[in-house]
Amino acid sequence: MNAEWTTRHCADRTLIEVTLTSDRPRRVRVEPTGDPTLHPPRTGGIPDAGWDDTGFSGVVDGRLGLGFAVTDPTDSPPVTVDWRGPPDDDPTFEGHPDVPRVEATTDGVLRTLSDPRPPRAALPTTATSGEATSATDREHGTGEEAERDASDRPTPERPSAATDGASPIRETSDGATKDEPSDDTPSTGVDLAAVERRLELAERLAAAETLTAASAAVAAAGGIDGVRALDGHLAADRDRLRALAERVETLGDRVDSVDLPVETLARIGGERP
Amino acid sequence: MIVAVTGGKGGVGKSTVAYNLGAELDAVVVDADLGMADLPTGHGPDLHDVLAGRADAVEAVREDGPVDLLPCGRSLAGAHAADPRRLVDTLAAVERVSGPVVVDCPAGLGSDVGLPLLAADASLLVTTPDRIALADAVRARALARELDAGLLAVALNRADPDAPVDHVEETFGAPVVPVPERAAIARGTANGLPARQVAASCGEPFAALAGHVRLVAR
């Protein structure tokens, strides 16, 4: 373990550079001697990691260079270096195994970290559940809006194989709930947008390869109960889509086979060309 | 300046620290715990409404209490309707009009912690001295580093005289301010009062934390 330093004056400050070397990881504390005002290196105005008002604490593993300034004249030697033995087993902040790499953008954060919104499975779905909607929500009409898309997440309270499983549950302004198709439910009885959202959630669950990703996906699905409910909904989706596909095929065949005699009918009806 | 108060573990005193820090800095405290708000609410629009696009961020700030506050609703439906994408712009809008902002972040490492850290100029960590809380605080610090929210200080909450202040300081590489457990602090929090209004000495740790913020804000 070794420490070397240089000092040089610059305007009213003294710049101190310290080079620390150790052939094995060692904790170290470096402070200027005397009681000068310390100016640590900063990034964006915030002292760099390891620096505080009186010095630097960190770990030297090989070679470490430090640079800082003091306003008062330095003593000799200008710094005290206190070697403090091997580092503890504290995890480091860089590349922490439980913290994913996050792109520093709104989209990056939302993509990587779990969605803070409660899953639809957790939303009130019974007539008495209006209690969960605050006065503020009712005042601003949030309850209804929040419930509007309540159909596309698993709702464990509802039987997944119910024939009406795709119907959303809406909360009326007085807190009561009722079943009715969502605005984008076509007359086919299958809310394709809701199926797509359920599929996205299922695909995210299936694609999770790390514990962090799996935990985030399960949390987004409303916990393991939500995952089970999602599985039930997807089974019902599969049946409904198959029925819809058969109906589409039958209708397509009928469309192909029908030959509408427009001209004949026009003549029969006495219409003049 | 926007300061995100994080901690990782729930129940370590983030809201208490955020509220009292807001009092010391004359800042707006934003309760960003979308799913489990615990700062006073009252009547009127809240953060859920702002994030759902139903209310203006600045108009939702309550200025009728001891600390200016943008509270968060407590209903699941409100939390579900809130669009977290709006959080960054919301915090920036409040700062632009009202000045310093202290964000009370929820526990965990979800995007409702990540987004305030993304918006923040710096972060402040709250932990208790126990091992589990410290491990979670390390994770919160790692996330703050990912998002370039430098660490101003660590509030070591419920610290008795034997609390490992030096060890925590060494671990996090930032100044540590011990916050002793005092009934007056809890009483103030329960009644929506800054600790300094309950007992002057109880406000001292928060004044010290505010000092670390001002050093950077200058």
Interface residues (C-beta under 8 A of the other chain):
Chain A: R27 T43 G44 G45 I46 P47 A49 G50 W51 D52 D53 S57 G58 D88 D90 P91 F93 E94 H96 D98 V99 R101 V102 A104 T105 T106 V109 L110 T112 L113 S114 D115 P116 R117 P118 R120 A122 L123 P124 A132 T133 S134 A135 T136 D137 H140 G141 T142 G143 E145 A146 E147 E171 A219
Chain B: L34 G35 T41 H43 G44 P45 D46 H48 D49 A52 R54 A55 G73 R74 S75 L76 A77 G78 A79 H80 A81 A82 P84 R85 V88 P106 G108 L109 G110 S111 D112 V113 G114 L115 L118 D121 A122 A135 V138 R139 R141 A142 L143 R145 E146 L147 D148 G150 L151 L152 H167 E169 E170 T171 G173 A174 P175 V216 A217
